[in-house]
Amino acid sequence: MDEIADDPNMNPRNLAEPLRRAIGERYLTYALSTIMNRALPDARDGLKPVHRRILFAMRELRLSSTGGFRKSAKISGDVMGNYHPHGDAAIYDAMARLAQDFTIRYPLVDGQGNFGNIDGDNPAASRYTEARLSLMAEALLDGLNEDAVDFRANYDGTLTEPIVLPAAFPNLLANGSSGIAVGMATNIPPHNIAELVDACLHLIKTPDARDDTLLNYVPGPDFPTGGVLVEPREQIAEAYRTGRGAFRLRARWHLEDLGRGTWQAVVTEIPYQVQKSKLVERLAELIQTKKVPILADVRDESAEDVRMVLEPRSKNVDPDMLMGMLFKNSDLEIRFSLNMNVLIDGVTPKVCSLKEVLRAFLDFRRDVLIRRSKHRMEKIDHRLEVLEGLIVAFLNLDRVIDIIRYDDDPKAALMREDWGRDHVRAMSERDYVPPAPLGEDGVLGLTEVQAEAILNMRLRSLRRLEEIELVAERDRLMEERAGLEDLLDSEDLQWARIAEQLRETRKAFGRDLPGGARRTEIAEALEAEEVPIEAMIEREPITVVCSERGWIRAMTGHIDLARELKFKDGDGPRFIFHAETTDKLLVFGTNGRFYTVSAANLPGGRGMGEPLRLMVDLPNEADIVDILIHQPGRKLLIASSAGDGFVVPEDEVVAQTRAGKQALNVKDDVRARICRPVRGDAVAVVGDNRKLLVFDVEELPEMARGKGVRLQKYKDGGLSDAIVFDKSAGLTWLDPAGRTRTVALPELEEWRAKRAGSGRMAPRGFPRDNRFT
């Protein structure tokens, strides 16, 4: 044996198999375990194993809805030790979720203490909270003692647990579910129990009902946090028919009149699974970044109920327009995905329609009804057997007393005695076959159960009234047994009983009870008209200031452009011009890209401003060439340091994102250098070599993006400056003394030539920096 253990080829524990097969088999085992035992709910009771085990363990602890509370730590510990050998933190989180009325439409756990809130705060530790079952959970557990479902051994074989709960209502749709398995996921919204029961009753009456008909009973999800469902009916019908889709859910709001024409919008219900604290942060961010400029302030005045106050920038703002913009830019409107992927029979995952899920629940309820009826019949038969023996004892009381008093083995004597005629009298000649055995001589004696019941009978029961009560109980049980036999023999009676049970459920948890009415309103979406942001910004004069290092700010009003301003140490002014808050600014970088910045979003002028690179994605290696106020329809001349350029329509370079739009293609050491408005019919170009060239602007192509064409030819150096001017007015610049110098026709003809020429030396008095402005 030692030799076999030492030889790896002979050791049965060393199995050789392809890696692909080994990994595939093991991963398949893991995937099936995740799908069946963790992530997907059962269509019959709508629960995952962890939730089912939590409720069952609480039932075993006798934590009824009318009893006392127990520490959550005790509950999660019992669940982990007896049924669910996983982390107690995960078990407690699952139990806490079942107690949250903002997460579960019909909570299955009645919690006492801090179980979290709609702001997204976590529950308190399990040692600080207490819990018990809710009425809804007891409805799911009803029937476990009556053999309604199968049980299986727990993980260590010491106890048993139910495979599925009897479920008196369609919990899968009532409370919804979500989970991610291997290769599949599920996401089911909660619904209203009364509507689901109405749909089930319709299916019982009309088993072949169409999916669209069920929409008359279940018009859509009913979320615990309310809100307004604005998905079109056709889309809802398609989602329920296929089991996949999405629902648009909006917050509920109303207008509060503050007098004198002022108003504020108040949000009272937010969409499902949206954390209120993060929603308020997002709205505050919209105000800070001025993405919704007509929103002035947001306040969270919530106490037990949700109350978020939204203040408009002006009383002239249209409320529907404000809310429409907030719906588009925040979680005040969400899309809740529907993926009805469930274990239809507890084993097979399937994406089901609404009808298929309801049908699976109804078929399960029929199985539960049949099993409970058979279990009740077994109980009745056992009790009738006992009653038969007790009645026989009362009819022959003196003989029974003698046997018990004088016989050495009274139990055997009672079973040997012939009670035949009294047996017939005891059962009143009904269609019930008594279980009493016939002896060898045809003696009709008592069974062991009957004899044991007689021996255990108390003396106080030997009164005349007790005999009358036994006969009445026997007659009542015989009548109930006959009804159960009829029920088991008739499918119509079974469905009638199920319908009756569903009506009782609707009465217990329906619309008339607190919290039973529909919370989510179904309405049509009123889409606000698309209005440019500029039209919603209050038009005010500002002065834009940008430093040499790219720090930008907006001073209030049109200040003197020669006014001395403060900058950071080592920094100074570069661009300063008048604008308005409704303007768009075009920033042209040396990388050849145009960036668009809203003037309304510029930081205020009280500080030093903010780096422009933080507002747009301007690379660190790129500098700012120029900043212009966007004028629709205008054209720009852009050129590179290599002397290539073209004319670009300004409308083509307006960017919608931070990344900007590429216009002038540059590479290697070439940089974008010129960006000038086209105002005239001629172009003047000057190089680093101080040679000036003038040509017609018509010689330049107009394009949206490219390298461009050669403006001027250089042997060394590159382009210094370029400008577009009107030939009739002449070329103008400021000389070193600050005087305006103009070269007009016919003197200007000396520098005129075709595009891409070398040009001639600039006239006397031309600026030493080779710049026109």
FIMI-732583 format. One record per residue (C-alpha): x, y, z. Coordinates in steps of 0.02 Angstrom, whole numbers, padded with zeros to 5 digits, always signed. Example, Ala and Ser with C-alpha at 12.3 -4.5 7.8 and 13.67 -1.06 7.14 Angstrom:
# residues 2
+00615-00225+00390;+00684-00053+00357;
# end
This chain:
# residues 773
+00000+00000+00000;+00143+00119+00037;+00212+00088-00137;+00043+00129-00216;+00029+00290-00115;+00205+00342-00165;+00176+00310-00350;+00076+00458-00424;+00018+00353-00570;-00061+00222-00457;-00138+00341-00329;-00328+00350-00363;-00330+00530-00300;-00218+00584-00444;-00332+00593-00597;-00266+00651-00764;-00388+00747-00874;-00378+00891-00997;-00370+01062-00916;-00511+01126-01027;-00629+00989-00967;-00577+01008-00785;-00604+01196-00783;-00765+01182-00885;-00844+01055-00768;-00797+01150-00612;-00852+01318-00678;-01016+01242-00736;-01045+01175-00561;-01011+01347-00489;-01125+01430-00617;-01269+01313-00580;-01247+01340-00394;-01251+01529-00417;-01404+01523-00528;-01507+01404-00421;-01448+01441-00244;-01402+01624-00241;-01450+01748-00377;-01616+01701-00458;-01782+01698-00364;-01908+01557-00370;-02064+01598-00470;-02174+01509-00342;-02134+01609-00185;-02026+01746-00260;-01885+01716-00137;-01701+01675-00148;-01632+01542-00030;-01559+01667+00093;-01726+01759+00112;-01822+01595+00126;-01705+01533+00262;-01717+01697+00357;-01906+01688+00363;-01906+01504+00408;-01779+01530+00548;-01883+01673+00618;-02035+01559+00616;-01937+01426+00710;-01893+01560+00839;-02081+01595+00855;-02062+01777+00806;-02242+01804+00754;-02310+01971+00698;-02403+01990+00864;-02263+01927+00975;-02106+02005+01040;-01948+02059+00949;-01780+01970+00954;-01607+02039+00925;-01557+02036+00743;-01390+01961+00793;-01482+01811+00865;-01583+01790+00706;-01436+01804+00586;-01337+01687+00698;-01472+01554+00694;-01490+01570+00506;-01304+01552+00482;-01284+01407+00604;-01436+01307+00551;-01473+01340+00369;-01359+01465+00279;-01172+01436+00312;-01114+01603+00244;-01062+01769+00320;-01176+01840+00453;-01152+02015+00381;-01226+01960+00215;-01371+01876+00305;-01406+02031+00409;-01399+02143+00255;-01527+02031+00169;-01640+02034+00323;-01623+02222+00340;-01677+02243+00159;-01834+02142+00195;-01877+02268+00332;-01852+02428+00229;-02019+02500+00175;-01932+02610+00045;-01853+02456-00037;-01986+02321-00016;-02164+02360-00066;-02234+02242+00066;-02099+02218+00200;-02080+02038+00259;-01986+02084+00418;-02050+02202+00552;-01895+02294+00611;-01867+02393+00770;-01720+02511+00768;-01616+02590+00632;-01634+02486+00473;-01568+02622+00356;-01658+02761+00266;-01695+02829+00093;-01541+02941+00103;-01432+02786+00083;-01374+02771+00264;-01331+02593+00316;-01429+02499+00452;-01362+02497+00627;-01261+02346+00683;-01360+02187+00712;-01332+02197+00900;-01430+02361+00906;-01585+02312+00806;-01728+02192+00834;-01849+02107+00717;-01998+01992+00699;-02104+01926+00557;-02232+02037+00472;-02409+01986+00425;-02353+01971+00244;-02217+01847+00294;-02341+01743+00392;-02449+01734+00237;-02299+01663+00143;-02266+01535+00281;-02447+01482+00306;-02465+01295+00278;-02289+01234+00320;-02360+01123+00459;-02486+01045+00338;-02365+00961+00217;-02395+01099+00089;-02217+01091+00020;-02070+00972+00019;-01930+00986+00145;-01746+00942+00123;-01600+00917+00240;-01500+01071+00286;-01316+01088+00242;-01255+00971+00381;-01403+00852+00384;-01454+00891+00563;-01613+00988+00521;-01736+01008+00378;-01788+01163+00283;-01925+01198+00155;-01878+01195-00029;-02008+01330-00061;-02135+01423+00046;-02324+01399+00020;-02346+01585-00026;-02526+01644-00012;-02492+01787-00135;-02379+01812-00289;-02231+01880-00192;-02114+01878-00342;-02212+02018-00425;-02275+02100-00266;-02101+02136-00196;-01994+02114-00350;-01817+02047-00352;-01645+02081-00424;-01487+01979-00441;-01337+01942-00550;-01293+01760-00585;-01166+01685-00704;-01210+01736-00881;-01383+01798-00832;-01468+01923-00719;-01641+01968-00656;-01726+02132-00614;-01910+02133-00570;-02003+02287-00506;-02131+02277-00364;-02318+02280-00401;-02482+02306-00308;-02554+02151-00226;-02736+02197-00260;-02698+02216-00446;-02602+02053-00451;-02746+01961-00366;-02868+02034-00493;-02756+01971-00633;-02746+01798-00553;-02936+01790-00536;-02952+01836-00719;-02829+01697-00765;-02928+01572-00662;-03087+01623-00751;-03004+01636-00923;-02848+01525-00929;-02809+01573-01110;-02818+01761-01077;-02706+01869-01188;-02557+01962-01116;-02631+02130-01165;-02790+02091-01066;-02690+02071-00906;-02633+02251-00928;-02811+02304-00881;-02780+02230-00709;-02593+02262-00689;-02563+02430-00777;-02382+02439-00720;-02263+02425-00572;-02307+02499-00404;-02149+02560-00321;-02139+02583-00131;-02070+02759-00153;-02212+02810-00269;-02168+02922-00414;-02248+02941-00585;-02232+02807-00719;-02224+02894-00887;-02187+02746-01000;-02313+02730-01145;-02441+02591-01124;-02380+02505-01282;-02204+02491-01213;-02268+02425-01046;-02371+02293-01136;-02221+02241-01240;-02111+02227-01085;-02238+02118-00994;-02264+02011-01149;-02079+01976-01178;-02014+01986-01000;-01887+02118-01050;-01900+02306-01061;-01884+02465-00960;-01998+02590-00871;-01973+02778-00860;-02005+02834-00682;-02011+03016-00629;-02017+03104-00462;-02183+03174-00405;-02184+03362-00381;-02304+03506-00362;-02300+03695-00369;-02307+03802-00213;-02364+03982-00234;-02263+04101-00125;-02361+04256-00171;-02321+04406-00281;-02293+04293-00429;-02152+04194-00349;-02157+04005-00335;-02054+03852-00294;-02062+03670-00348;-02076+03540-00210;-02028+03358-00242;-02124+03240-00127;-02081+03070-00203;-01919+03017-00285;-01889+02871-00404;-01862+02695-00339;-01687+02650-00275;-01624+02830-00292;-01531+02889-00137;-01600+03057-00086;-01435+03124-00021;-01345+03088-00185;-01491+03162-00282;-01475+03325-00183;-01287+03325-00216;-01318+03303-00402;-01442+03447-00406;-01318+03557-00312;-01186+03510-00440;-01303+03563-00581;-01319+03732-00496;-01131+03750-00470;-01086+03702-00649;-01235+03802-00716;-01292+03657-00825;-01468+03707-00776;-01447+03895-00760;-01631+03926-00721;-01614+03830-00557;-01557+03942-00415;-01559+03834-00259;-01607+03663-00189;-01652+03626-00008;-01688+03461+00077;-01826+03493+00203;-01870+03309+00226;-01923+03240+00394;-02019+03075+00392;-02083+03117+00219;-01983+03174+00069;-01983+03362+00037;-01854+03436-00081;-01876+03620-00125;-01816+03684-00294;-01804+03872-00315;-01802+03947-00492;-01682+04084-00544;-01827+04197-00589;-02014+04196-00564;-02032+04209-00752;-01960+04034-00777;-02084+03905-00842;-02103+03770-00706;-02126+03630-00834;-01969+03687-00924;-01869+03685-00761;-01927+03512-00712;-01903+03448-00890;-01720+03500-00885;-01698+03421-00713;-01778+03259-00773;-01649+03252-00913;-01497+03298-00809;-01527+03210-00643;-01601+03055-00563;-01768+03142-00542;-01807+03029-00690;-01735+02853-00710;-01762+02703-00821;-01797+02545-00721;-01749+02392-00821;-01861+02239-00824;-01783+02067-00844;-01905+01935-00781;-01777+01794-00772;-01836+01672-00638;-01829+01490-00587;-01997+01441-00658;-02004+01271-00570;-01868+01300-00442;-01737+01227-00558;-01747+01297-00735;-01704+01481-00767;-01818+01563-00895;-01863+01738-00949;-02051+01739-00922;-02194+01851-00970;-02315+01921-00842;-02441+01787-00887;-02314+01647-00867;-02262+01707-00694;-02442+01720-00635;-02481+01549-00710;-02332+01472-00619;-02396+01546-00455;-02574+01483-00483;-02515+01307-00529;-02409+01306-00372;-02557+01363-00266;-02658+01217-00336;-02521+01095-00286;-02517+01173-00112;-02707+01159-00099;-02706+00975-00149;-02565+00932-00028;-02645+01026+00117;-02814+00943+00080;-02736+00770+00080;-02642+00810+00240;-02804+00870+00319;-02892+00710+00266;-02757+00607+00350;-02780+00707+00510;-02969+00687+00499;-02954+00498+00471;-02842+00483+00622;-02960+00585+00729;-03112+00488+00668;-03025+00328+00715;-02999+00395+00891;-03177+00461+00902;-03246+00292+00849;-03155+00209+00991;-03208+00339+01119;-03390+00326+01068;-03381+00137+01082;-03311+00160+01256;-03455+00273+01306;-03582+00150+01237;-03501+00009+01340;-03435+00110+01484;-03461-00024+01618;-03375-00158+01515;-03229-00043+01478;-03209+00000+01662;-03212-00184+01709;-03077-00224+01581;-02967-00082+01639;-02996-00124+01821;-02974-00313+01823;-02879-00364+01667;-02690-00382+01678;-02668-00317+01499;-02814-00199+01470;-02747-00138+01303;-02744-00311+01228;-02913-00351+01306;-02992-00198+01228;-02924-00249+01058;-02989-00430+01079;-03164-00380+01133;-03302-00388+01000;-03381-00215+00982;-03458-00248+00810;-03636-00184+00833;-03576-00034+00931;-03452+00007+00792;-03598+00025+00672;-03692+00132+00796;-03537+00238+00825;-03516+00283+00643;-03703+00313+00613;-03699+00202+00457;-03600+00332+00356;-03494+00295+00203;-03338+00290+00308;-03247+00124+00323;-03182+00106+00502;-03003+00047+00524;-03049-00078+00662;-02973-00249+00622;-03070-00412+00609;-03006-00549+00723;-02981-00731+00677;-03162-00768+00721;-03229-00614+00631;-03226-00512+00790;-03232-00325+00759;-03113-00256+00891;-03028-00092+00928;-02867-00036+00847;-02709+00000+00945;-02738+00186+00922;-02916+00174+00986;-02867+00068+01135;-02726+00188+01179;-02847+00336+01169;-02970+00250+01286;-02834+00211+01412;-02773+00390+01408;-02947+00462+01434;-02968+00561+01595;-03100+00519+01722;-03176+00692+01707;-03220+00648+01527;-03338+00511+01585;-03488+00626+01583;-03641+00624+01474;-03603+00794+01396;-03435+00731+01333;-03520+00592+01235;-03633+00721+01148;-03482+00827+01104;-03391+00677+01032;-03538+00635+00920;-03551+00816+00862;-03365+00822+00824;-03378+00658+00729;-03522+00723+00623;-03430+00885+00589;-03271+00795+00536;-03367+00675+00426;-03447+00822+00338;-03278+00908+00316;-03203+00747+00249;-03340+00729+00122;-03307+00907+00064;-03120+00871+00047;-03156+00717-00056;-03265+00819-00172;-03128+00952-00182;-02993+00827-00229;-03105+00748-00361;-03152+00912-00447;-03031+01032-00531;-03167+01165-00541;-03191+01159-00352;-03004+01174-00329;-02993+01332-00434;-03147+01401-00345;-03061+01372-00177;-02901+01456-00241;-03003+01605-00301;-03084+01616-00130;-02914+01614-00044;-02851+01751-00161;-03002+01859-00121;-02964+01838+00064;-02784+01892+00030;-02845+02044-00065;-02959+02088+00079;-02818+02068+00205;-02685+02166+00109;-02783+02260-00024;-02822+02439-00067;-02929+02477+00085;-02789+02452+00210;-02655+02583+00251;-02520+02571+00120;-02622+02455+00011;-02676+02583-00118;-02571+02609-00275;-02428+02728-00242;-02353+02749-00416;-02460+02855-00530;-02468+02810-00715;-02473+02962-00829;-02414+03025-00996;-02247+03114-01006;-02263+03298-01046;-02102+03336-01137;-02041+03515-01120;-01993+03604-01280;-01809+03609-01322;-01750+03784-01280;-01568+03840-01302;-01478+03863-01137;-01431+04038-01189;-01615+04084-01194;-01633+04034-01012;-01481+04127-00949;-01512+04299-00882;-01420+04419-00996;-01293+04522-00899;-01134+04615-00950;-00968+04540-00896;-00784+04568-00929;-00685+04411-00969;-00507+04410-00902;-00381+04273-00943;-00202+04277-00879;-00042+04222-00966;-00047+04058-00869;-00226+04023-00922;-00322+04074-00765;-00492+04139-00820;-00630+04236-00731;-00779+04347-00767;-00791+04519-00688;-00966+04587-00662;-01011+04725-00784;-00908+04806-00921;-00757+04875-00830;-00620+04985-00902;-00508+04871-01005;-00357+04974-00953;-00396+04951-00770;-00259+04870-00667;-00310+04697-00604;-00232+04577-00479;-00151+04415-00535;-00050+04278-00453;+00135+04306-00425;+00229+04285-00587;+00069+04297-00690;-00006+04440-00788;-00147+04489-00907;-00160+04416-01082;-00343+04424-01140;-00470+04550-01076;-00629+04594-01167;-00813+04637-01140;-00946+04501-01159;-01116+04448-01095;-01171+04297-00993;-01266+04227-01143;-01109+04220-01250;-01009+04067-01300;-00821+04083-01298;-00712+03994-01426;-00540+03947-01360;-00411+03903-01494;-00262+03801-01435;-00091+03775-01510;-00142+03594-01540;-00264+03655-01674;-00422+03616-01573;-00566+03733-01534;-00646+03723-01361;-00814+03799-01316;-00847+03878-01146;-01009+03959-01090;-00980+04134-01022;-01113+04100-00890;-01006+03957-00821;-00850+04062-00792;-00797+04084-00611;-00831+04249-00528;-00709+04393-00527;-00683+04408-00339;-00538+04285-00339;-00405+04243-00465;-00521+04131-00564;-00490+03950-00613;-00371+03867-00737;-00453+03853-00907;-00377+03680-00922;-00494+03619-00785;-00646+03678-00883;-00595+03597-01048;-00478+03456-01094;-00334+03568-01151;-00173+03466-01140;-00031+03528-01031;+00086+03542-01181;-00037+03654-01275;-00057+03842-01249;-00199+03962-01288;-00186+04049-01456;-00340+04159-01442;-00510+04175-01358;-00656+04244-01460;-00840+04276-01432;-00935+04157-01546;-01033+04245-01683;-01143+04126-01785;-01110+04136-01971;-00938+04216-01953;-00781+04142-02032;-00607+04126-01959;-00433+04122-02034;-00326+03992-01944;-00144+03955-01982;+00003+03858-01912;+00181+03911-01874;+00236+03824-02034;+00133+03947-02136;-00012+03831-02182;-00192+03884-02156;-00369+03900-02220;-00537+03982-02185;-00657+03888-02070;-00841+03929-02037;-00859+03970-01854;-01016+03864-01837;-00913+03710-01881;-00795+03727-01734;-00921+03747-01593;-00893+03595-01479;-01023+03510-01371;-00900+03419-01257;-00748+03460-01154;-00636+03374-01281;-00667+03511-01409;-00658+03497-01600;-00503+03473-01705;-00491+03602-01845;-00308+03630-01894;-00204+03472-01910;-00029+03496-01842;+00112+03374-01804;+00291+03365-01746;+00353+03538-01694;+00219+03633-01791;+00094+03729-01685;-00065+03824-01721;-00023+04010-01713;-00157+04118-01797;-00345+04133-01770;-00419+04293-01843;-00596+04340-01897;-00622+04360-02084;-00667+04544-02105;-00618+04600-02277;-00562+04540-02447;-00373+04528-02426;-00249+04433-02317;-00086+04505-02251;+00046+04382-02193;+00213+04421-02111;+00350+04296-02068;+00484+04288-01939;+00599+04357-02075;+00493+04518-02077;+00438+04488-02257;+00260+04543-02292;+00142+04465-02419;-00033+04525-02467;-00154+04419-02571;-00342+04400-02597;-00439+04301-02468;-00524+04207-02612;-00362+04112-02639;-00387+04022-02473;-00499+03867-02468;-00645+03856-02348;-00650+03692-02252;-00699+03621-02082;-00538+03528-02045;-00368+03496-02122;-00188+03552-02137;-00231+03695-02254;-00130+03771-02397;+00032+03869-02400;+00007+04053-02357;+00188+04111-02374;+00352+04026-02419;+00501+04033-02299;+00681+03980-02315;+00704+03987-02128;+00589+04030-01982;+00401+04025-01998;+00239+04122-01990;+00236+04268-01870;+00063+04346-01897;-00082+04357-02019;-00235+04467-02033;-00386+04489-02147;-00425+04670-02197;-00518+04774-02325;-00405+04830-02468;-00502+04990-02495;-00469+05042-02314;-00287+04990-02319;-00175+04890-02201;-00162+04967-02028;-00048+04935-01879;+00023+05024-01728;+00203+05083-01743;+00326+05073-01595;+00275+05248-01541;+00091+05194-01526;+00036+05291-01681;-00080+05213-01809;+00006+05182-01974;-00092+05139-02133;-00030+05079-02301;-00166+05106-02430;-00182+05083-02616;-00086+05109-02731;+00062+05095-02609;-00002+04927-02549;+00021+04852-02722;+00207+04839-02686;+00174+04692-02569;+00033+04612-02666;+00067+04443-02749;-00004+04270-02765;-00026+04158-02613;+00127+04056-02562;+00249+04189-02617;+00398+04247-02517;+00341+04428-02502;+00447+04586-02477;+00520+04668-02325;+00390+04755-02217;+00377+04945-02235;+00471+05063-02121;+00389+05082-01952;+00320+04904-01946;+00318+04836-01766;+00476+04749-01710;+00376+04600-01642;+00309+04569-01819;+00129+04581-01758;-00012+04679-01839;-00102+04706-01672;
# end
